[in-house]
Amino acid sequence: PTGDMGGFVKVAREYGAVLAGIESPGMPETGIGSGWVTRDAYEHFTGRMIEELKAQGPFDGVYLALHGAMAVRGIARP
């Protein structure tokens, strides 16, 4: 990996961390490109990620590489 994810992986390996990964579950390969996401869709996909993490865990931490462009109807922006 490159960018911020690559930096995280490099430092984690230097500290001897064991890394596990999951894919964005069921998302199109191109991801969600524009517009607002419904709360139902957001809860569906985050729920699937949480279930996969629970199945692979336990973990000491989770790194999410979020680019910040998603907005969810019904959830206030920070």
Phi and psi restraints in degrees (range 20) as a CNS / XPLOR table:
assign (resid 1 and name C) (resid 2 and name N)
       (resid 2 and name CA) (resid 2 and name C) 1.0 -119.3 20.0 2
assign (resid 2 and name N) (resid 2 and name CA)
       (resid 2 and name C) (resid 3 and name N) 1.0 -178.1 20.0 2
assign (resid 2 and name C) (resid 3 and name N)
       (resid 3 and name CA) (resid 3 and name C) 1.0 64.3 20.0 2
assign (resid 3 and name N) (resid 3 and name CA)
       (resid 3 and name C) (resid 4 and name N) 1.0 -149.6 20.0 2
assign (resid 3 and name C) (resid 4 and name N)
       (resid 4 and name CA) (resid 4 and name C) 1.0 -63.7 20.0 2
assign (resid 4 and name N) (resid 4 and name CA)
       (resid 4 and name C) (resid 5 and name N) 1.0 -36.4 20.0 2
assign (resid 4 and name C) (resid 5 and name N)
       (resid 5 and name CA) (resid 5 and name C) 1.0 -64.6 20.0 2
assign (resid 5 and name N) (resid 5 and name CA)
       (resid 5 and name C) (resid 6 and name N) 1.0 -41.7 20.0 2
assign (resid 5 and name C) (resid 6 and name N)
       (resid 6 and name CA) (resid 6 and name C) 1.0 -62.1 20.0 2
assign (resid 6 and name N) (resid 6 and name CA)
       (resid 6 and name C) (resid 7 and name N) 1.0 -40.4 20.0 2
assign (resid 6 and name C) (resid 7 and name N)
       (resid 7 and name CA) (resid 7 and name C) 1.0 -64.1 20.0 2
assign (resid 7 and name N) (resid 7 and name CA)
       (resid 7 and name C) (resid 8 and name N) 1.0 -41.4 20.0 2
assign (resid 7 and name C) (resid 8 and name N)
       (resid 8 and name CA) (resid 8 and name C) 1.0 -62.3 20.0 2
assign (resid 8 and name N) (resid 8 and name CA)
       (resid 8 and name C) (resid 9 and name N) 1.0 -47.4 20.0 2
assign (resid 8 and name C) (resid 9 and name N)
       (resid 9 and name CA) (resid 9 and name C) 1.0 -61.4 20.0 2
assign (resid 9 and name N) (resid 9 and name CA)
       (resid 9 and name C) (resid 10 and name N) 1.0 -44.2 20.0 2
assign (resid 9 and name C) (resid 10 and name N)
       (resid 10 and name CA) (resid 10 and name C) 1.0 -59.4 20.0 2
assign (resid 10 and name N) (resid 10 and name CA)
       (resid 10 and name C) (resid 11 and name N) 1.0 -50.4 20.0 2
assign (resid 10 and name C) (resid 11 and name N)
       (resid 11 and name CA) (resid 11 and name C) 1.0 -68.7 20.0 2
assign (resid 11 and name N) (resid 11 and name CA)
       (resid 11 and name C) (resid 12 and name N) 1.0 -39.7 20.0 2
assign (resid 11 and name C) (resid 12 and name N)
       (resid 12 and name CA) (resid 12 and name C) 1.0 -60.1 20.0 2
assign (resid 12 and name N) (resid 12 and name CA)
       (resid 12 and name C) (resid 13 and name N) 1.0 -42.6 20.0 2
assign (resid 12 and name C) (resid 13 and name N)
       (resid 13 and name CA) (resid 13 and name C) 1.0 -66.2 20.0 2
assign (resid 13 and name N) (resid 13 and name CA)
       (resid 13 and name C) (resid 14 and name N) 1.0 -37.9 20.0 2
assign (resid 13 and name C) (resid 14 and name N)
       (resid 14 and name CA) (resid 14 and name C) 1.0 -60.7 20.0 2
assign (resid 14 and name N) (resid 14 and name CA)
       (resid 14 and name C) (resid 15 and name N) 1.0 -31.7 20.0 2
assign (resid 14 and name C) (resid 15 and name N)
       (resid 15 and name CA) (resid 15 and name C) 1.0 -91.1 20.0 2
assign (resid 15 and name N) (resid 15 and name CA)
       (resid 15 and name C) (resid 16 and name N) 1.0 3.9 20.0 2
assign (resid 15 and name C) (resid 16 and name N)
       (resid 16 and name CA) (resid 16 and name C) 1.0 77.6 20.0 2
assign (resid 16 and name N) (resid 16 and name CA)
       (resid 16 and name C) (resid 17 and name N) 1.0 18.8 20.0 2
assign (resid 16 and name C) (resid 17 and name N)
       (resid 17 and name CA) (resid 17 and name C) 1.0 -69.9 20.0 2
assign (resid 17 and name N) (resid 17 and name CA)
       (resid 17 and name C) (resid 18 and name N) 1.0 144.7 20.0 2
assign (resid 17 and name C) (resid 18 and name N)
       (resid 18 and name CA) (resid 18 and name C) 1.0 -93.0 20.0 2
assign (resid 18 and name N) (resid 18 and name CA)
       (resid 18 and name C) (resid 19 and name N) 1.0 124.0 20.0 2
assign (resid 18 and name C) (resid 19 and name N)
       (resid 19 and name CA) (resid 19 and name C) 1.0 -106.8 20.0 2
assign (resid 19 and name N) (resid 19 and name CA)
       (resid 19 and name C) (resid 20 and name N) 1.0 141.3 20.0 2
assign (resid 19 and name C) (resid 20 and name N)
       (resid 20 and name CA) (resid 20 and name C) 1.0 -130.0 20.0 2
assign (resid 20 and name N) (resid 20 and name CA)
       (resid 20 and name C) (resid 21 and name N) 1.0 149.2 20.0 2
assign (resid 20 and name C) (resid 21 and name N)
       (resid 21 and name CA) (resid 21 and name C) 1.0 -131.5 20.0 2
assign (resid 21 and name N) (resid 21 and name CA)
       (resid 21 and name C) (resid 22 and name N) 1.0 154.6 20.0 2
assign (resid 21 and name C) (resid 22 and name N)
       (resid 22 and name CA) (resid 22 and name C) 1.0 -130.0 20.0 2
assign (resid 22 and name N) (resid 22 and name CA)
       (resid 22 and name C) (resid 23 and name N) 1.0 154.9 20.0 2
assign (resid 22 and name C) (resid 23 and name N)
       (resid 23 and name CA) (resid 23 and name C) 1.0 -89.1 20.0 2
assign (resid 23 and name N) (resid 23 and name CA)
       (resid 23 and name C) (resid 24 and name N) 1.0 161.1 20.0 2
assign (resid 23 and name C) (resid 24 and name N)
       (resid 24 and name CA) (resid 24 and name C) 1.0 -65.3 20.0 2
assign (resid 24 and name N) (resid 24 and name CA)
       (resid 24 and name C) (resid 25 and name N) 1.0 114.0 20.0 2
assign (resid 24 and name C) (resid 25 and name N)
       (resid 25 and name CA) (resid 25 and name C) 1.0 -68.9 20.0 2
assign (resid 25 and name N) (resid 25 and name CA)
       (resid 25 and name C) (resid 26 and name N) 1.0 120.4 20.0 2
assign (resid 25 and name C) (resid 26 and name N)
       (resid 26 and name CA) (resid 26 and name C) 1.0 69.6 20.0 2
assign (resid 26 and name N) (resid 26 and name CA)
       (resid 26 and name C) (resid 27 and name N) 1.0 9.3 20.0 2
assign (resid 26 and name C) (resid 27 and name N)
       (resid 27 and name CA) (resid 27 and name C) 1.0 -82.0 20.0 2
assign (resid 27 and name N) (resid 27 and name CA)
       (resid 27 and name C) (resid 28 and name N) 1.0 149.1 20.0 2
assign (resid 27 and name C) (resid 28 and name N)
       (resid 28 and name CA) (resid 28 and name C) 1.0 -59.5 20.0 2
assign (resid 28 and name N) (resid 28 and name CA)
       (resid 28 and name C) (resid 29 and name N) 1.0 150.7 20.0 2
assign (resid 28 and name C) (resid 29 and name N)
       (resid 29 and name CA) (resid 29 and name C) 1.0 -58.0 20.0 2
assign (resid 29 and name N) (resid 29 and name CA)
       (resid 29 and name C) (resid 30 and name N) 1.0 -27.6 20.0 2
assign (resid 29 and name C) (resid 30 and name N)
       (resid 30 and name CA) (resid 30 and name C) 1.0 -86.3 20.0 2
assign (resid 30 and name N) (resid 30 and name CA)
       (resid 30 and name C) (resid 31 and name N) 1.0 -7.8 20.0 2
assign (resid 30 and name C) (resid 31 and name N)
       (resid 31 and name CA) (resid 31 and name C) 1.0 76.2 20.0 2
assign (resid 31 and name N) (resid 31 and name CA)
       (resid 31 and name C) (resid 32 and name N) 1.0 -170.9 20.0 2
assign (resid 31 and name C) (resid 32 and name N)
       (resid 32 and name CA) (resid 32 and name C) 1.0 -94.8 20.0 2
assign (resid 32 and name N) (resid 32 and name CA)
       (resid 32 and name C) (resid 33 and name N) 1.0 116.5 20.0 2
assign (resid 32 and name C) (resid 33 and name N)
       (resid 33 and name CA) (resid 33 and name C) 1.0 -90.3 20.0 2
assign (resid 33 and name N) (resid 33 and name CA)
       (resid 33 and name C) (resid 34 and name N) 1.0 -26.6 20.0 2
assign (resid 33 and name C) (resid 34 and name N)
       (resid 34 and name CA) (resid 34 and name C) 1.0 -162.0 20.0 2
assign (resid 34 and name N) (resid 34 and name CA)
       (resid 34 and name C) (resid 35 and name N) 1.0 167.4 20.0 2
assign (resid 34 and name C) (resid 35 and name N)
       (resid 35 and name CA) (resid 35 and name C) 1.0 79.2 20.0 2
assign (resid 35 and name N) (resid 35 and name CA)
       (resid 35 and name C) (resid 36 and name N) 1.0 176.8 20.0 2
assign (resid 35 and name C) (resid 36 and name N)
       (resid 36 and name CA) (resid 36 and name C) 1.0 -82.5 20.0 2
assign (resid 36 and name N) (resid 36 and name CA)
       (resid 36 and name C) (resid 37 and name N) 1.0 147.1 20.0 2
assign (resid 36 and name C) (resid 37 and name N)
       (resid 37 and name CA) (resid 37 and name C) 1.0 -101.1 20.0 2
assign (resid 37 and name N) (resid 37 and name CA)
       (resid 37 and name C) (resid 38 and name N) 1.0 139.0 20.0 2
assign (resid 37 and name C) (resid 38 and name N)
       (resid 38 and name CA) (resid 38 and name C) 1.0 -70.7 20.0 2
assign (resid 38 and name N) (resid 38 and name CA)
       (resid 38 and name C) (resid 39 and name N) 1.0 154.0 20.0 2
assign (resid 38 and name C) (resid 39 and name N)
       (resid 39 and name CA) (resid 39 and name C) 1.0 -62.3 20.0 2
assign (resid 39 and name N) (resid 39 and name CA)
       (resid 39 and name C) (resid 40 and name N) 1.0 -37.9 20.0 2
assign (resid 39 and name C) (resid 40 and name N)
       (resid 40 and name CA) (resid 40 and name C) 1.0 -60.3 20.0 2
assign (resid 40 and name N) (resid 40 and name CA)
       (resid 40 and name C) (resid 41 and name N) 1.0 -44.0 20.0 2
assign (resid 40 and name C) (resid 41 and name N)
       (resid 41 and name CA) (resid 41 and name C) 1.0 -65.1 20.0 2
assign (resid 41 and name N) (resid 41 and name CA)
       (resid 41 and name C) (resid 42 and name N) 1.0 -43.5 20.0 2
assign (resid 41 and name C) (resid 42 and name N)
       (resid 42 and name CA) (resid 42 and name C) 1.0 -58.9 20.0 2
assign (resid 42 and name N) (resid 42 and name CA)
       (resid 42 and name C) (resid 43 and name N) 1.0 -48.9 20.0 2
assign (resid 42 and name C) (resid 43 and name N)
       (resid 43 and name CA) (resid 43 and name C) 1.0 -65.6 20.0 2
assign (resid 43 and name N) (resid 43 and name CA)
       (resid 43 and name C) (resid 44 and name N) 1.0 -35.1 20.0 2
assign (resid 43 and name C) (resid 44 and name N)
       (resid 44 and name CA) (resid 44 and name C) 1.0 -61.6 20.0 2
assign (resid 44 and name N) (resid 44 and name CA)
       (resid 44 and name C) (resid 45 and name N) 1.0 -52.4 20.0 2
assign (resid 44 and name C) (resid 45 and name N)
       (resid 45 and name CA) (resid 45 and name C) 1.0 -72.6 20.0 2
assign (resid 45 and name N) (resid 45 and name CA)
       (resid 45 and name C) (resid 46 and name N) 1.0 -38.9 20.0 2
assign (resid 45 and name C) (resid 46 and name N)
       (resid 46 and name CA) (resid 46 and name C) 1.0 -66.9 20.0 2
assign (resid 46 and name N) (resid 46 and name CA)
       (resid 46 and name C) (resid 47 and name N) 1.0 -36.0 20.0 2
assign (resid 46 and name C) (resid 47 and name N)
       (resid 47 and name CA) (resid 47 and name C) 1.0 -61.6 20.0 2
assign (resid 47 and name N) (resid 47 and name CA)
       (resid 47 and name C) (resid 48 and name N) 1.0 -41.6 20.0 2
assign (resid 47 and name C) (resid 48 and name N)
       (resid 48 and name CA) (resid 48 and name C) 1.0 -65.7 20.0 2
assign (resid 48 and name N) (resid 48 and name CA)
       (resid 48 and name C) (resid 49 and name N) 1.0 -39.3 20.0 2
assign (resid 48 and name C) (resid 49 and name N)
       (resid 49 and name CA) (resid 49 and name C) 1.0 -64.8 20.0 2
assign (resid 49 and name N) (resid 49 and name CA)
       (resid 49 and name C) (resid 50 and name N) 1.0 -42.6 20.0 2
assign (resid 49 and name C) (resid 50 and name N)
       (resid 50 and name CA) (resid 50 and name C) 1.0 -62.8 20.0 2
assign (resid 50 and name N) (resid 50 and name CA)
       (resid 50 and name C) (resid 51 and name N) 1.0 -42.5 20.0 2
assign (resid 50 and name C) (resid 51 and name N)
       (resid 51 and name CA) (resid 51 and name C) 1.0 -62.4 20.0 2
assign (resid 51 and name N) (resid 51 and name CA)
       (resid 51 and name C) (resid 52 and name N) 1.0 -41.8 20.0 2
assign (resid 51 and name C) (resid 52 and name N)
       (resid 52 and name CA) (resid 52 and name C) 1.0 -66.2 20.0 2
assign (resid 52 and name N) (resid 52 and name CA)
       (resid 52 and name C) (resid 53 and name N) 1.0 -39.4 20.0 2
assign (resid 52 and name C) (resid 53 and name N)
       (resid 53 and name CA) (resid 53 and name C) 1.0 -63.8 20.0 2
assign (resid 53 and name N) (resid 53 and name CA)
       (resid 53 and name C) (resid 54 and name N) 1.0 -42.3 20.0 2
assign (resid 53 and name C) (resid 54 and name N)
       (resid 54 and name CA) (resid 54 and name C) 1.0 -61.0 20.0 2
assign (resid 54 and name N) (resid 54 and name CA)
       (resid 54 and name C) (resid 55 and name N) 1.0 -39.2 20.0 2
assign (resid 54 and name C) (resid 55 and name N)
       (resid 55 and name CA) (resid 55 and name C) 1.0 -66.9 20.0 2
assign (resid 55 and name N) (resid 55 and name CA)
       (resid 55 and name C) (resid 56 and name N) 1.0 -32.6 20.0 2
assign (resid 55 and name C) (resid 56 and name N)
       (resid 56 and name CA) (resid 56 and name C) 1.0 -91.6 20.0 2
assign (resid 56 and name N) (resid 56 and name CA)
       (resid 56 and name C) (resid 57 and name N) 1.0 -18.8 20.0 2
assign (resid 56 and name C) (resid 57 and name N)
       (resid 57 and name CA) (resid 57 and name C) 1.0 -76.0 20.0 2
assign (resid 57 and name N) (resid 57 and name CA)
       (resid 57 and name C) (resid 58 and name N) 1.0 -170.9 20.0 2
assign (resid 57 and name C) (resid 58 and name N)
       (resid 58 and name CA) (resid 58 and name C) 1.0 -80.8 20.0 2
assign (resid 58 and name N) (resid 58 and name CA)
       (resid 58 and name C) (resid 59 and name N) 1.0 159.8 20.0 2
assign (resid 58 and name C) (resid 59 and name N)
       (resid 59 and name CA) (resid 59 and name C) 1.0 -124.6 20.0 2
assign (resid 59 and name N) (resid 59 and name CA)
       (resid 59 and name C) (resid 60 and name N) 1.0 154.7 20.0 2
assign (resid 59 and name C) (resid 60 and name N)
       (resid 60 and name CA) (resid 60 and name C) 1.0 -83.1 20.0 2
assign (resid 60 and name N) (resid 60 and name CA)
       (resid 60 and name C) (resid 61 and name N) 1.0 -21.8 20.0 2
assign (resid 60 and name C) (resid 61 and name N)
       (resid 61 and name CA) (resid 61 and name C) 1.0 -167.0 20.0 2
assign (resid 61 and name N) (resid 61 and name CA)
       (resid 61 and name C) (resid 62 and name N) 1.0 165.7 20.0 2
assign (resid 61 and name C) (resid 62 and name N)
       (resid 62 and name CA) (resid 62 and name C) 1.0 -134.1 20.0 2
assign (resid 62 and name N) (resid 62 and name CA)
       (resid 62 and name C) (resid 63 and name N) 1.0 131.5 20.0 2
assign (resid 62 and name C) (resid 63 and name N)
       (resid 63 and name CA) (resid 63 and name C) 1.0 -107.4 20.0 2
assign (resid 63 and name N) (resid 63 and name CA)
       (resid 63 and name C) (resid 64 and name N) 1.0 122.0 20.0 2
assign (resid 63 and name C) (resid 64 and name N)
       (resid 64 and name CA) (resid 64 and name C) 1.0 -109.4 20.0 2
assign (resid 64 and name N) (resid 64 and name CA)
       (resid 64 and name C) (resid 65 and name N) 1.0 122.6 20.0 2
assign (resid 64 and name C) (resid 65 and name N)
       (resid 65 and name CA) (resid 65 and name C) 1.0 -92.0 20.0 2
assign (resid 65 and name N) (resid 65 and name CA)
       (resid 65 and name C) (resid 66 and name N) 1.0 86.1 20.0 2
assign (resid 65 and name C) (resid 66 and name N)
       (resid 66 and name CA) (resid 66 and name C) 1.0 -102.7 20.0 2
assign (resid 66 and name N) (resid 66 and name CA)
       (resid 66 and name C) (resid 67 and name N) 1.0 134.2 20.0 2
assign (resid 66 and name C) (resid 67 and name N)
       (resid 67 and name CA) (resid 67 and name C) 1.0 -92.1 20.0 2
assign (resid 67 and name N) (resid 67 and name CA)
       (resid 67 and name C) (resid 68 and name N) 1.0 -10.5 20.0 2
assign (resid 67 and name C) (resid 68 and name N)
       (resid 68 and name CA) (resid 68 and name C) 1.0 85.2 20.0 2
assign (resid 68 and name N) (resid 68 and name CA)
       (resid 68 and name C) (resid 69 and name N) 1.0 8.8 20.0 2
assign (resid 68 and name C) (resid 69 and name N)
       (resid 69 and name CA) (resid 69 and name C) 1.0 -92.3 20.0 2
assign (resid 69 and name N) (resid 69 and name CA)
       (resid 69 and name C) (resid 70 and name N) 1.0 -7.4 20.0 2
assign (resid 69 and name C) (resid 70 and name N)
       (resid 70 and name CA) (resid 70 and name C) 1.0 -83.7 20.0 2
assign (resid 70 and name N) (resid 70 and name CA)
       (resid 70 and name C) (resid 71 and name N) 1.0 140.9 20.0 2
assign (resid 70 and name C) (resid 71 and name N)
       (resid 71 and name CA) (resid 71 and name C) 1.0 -127.4 20.0 2
assign (resid 71 and name N) (resid 71 and name CA)
       (resid 71 and name C) (resid 72 and name N) 1.0 138.2 20.0 2
assign (resid 71 and name C) (resid 72 and name N)
       (resid 72 and name CA) (resid 72 and name C) 1.0 -115.2 20.0 2
assign (resid 72 and name N) (resid 72 and name CA)
       (resid 72 and name C) (resid 73 and name N) 1.0 126.3 20.0 2
assign (resid 72 and name C) (resid 73 and name N)
       (resid 73 and name CA) (resid 73 and name C) 1.0 -63.0 20.0 2
assign (resid 73 and name N) (resid 73 and name CA)
       (resid 73 and name C) (resid 74 and name N) 1.0 128.8 20.0 2
assign (resid 73 and name C) (resid 74 and name N)
       (resid 74 and name CA) (resid 74 and name C) 1.0 93.8 20.0 2
assign (resid 74 and name N) (resid 74 and name CA)
       (resid 74 and name C) (resid 75 and name N) 1.0 -4.4 20.0 2
assign (resid 74 and name C) (resid 75 and name N)
       (resid 75 and name CA) (resid 75 and name C) 1.0 -122.2 20.0 2
assign (resid 75 and name N) (resid 75 and name CA)
       (resid 75 and name C) (resid 76 and name N) 1.0 120.3 20.0 2
assign (resid 75 and name C) (resid 76 and name N)
       (resid 76 and name CA) (resid 76 and name C) 1.0 -64.4 20.0 2
assign (resid 76 and name N) (resid 76 and name CA)
       (resid 76 and name C) (resid 77 and name N) 1.0 143.1 20.0 2
assign (resid 76 and name C) (resid 77 and name N)
       (resid 77 and name CA) (resid 77 and name C) 1.0 -75.6 20.0 2
assign (resid 77 and name N) (resid 77 and name CA)
       (resid 77 and name C) (resid 78 and name N) 1.0 144.0 20.0 2
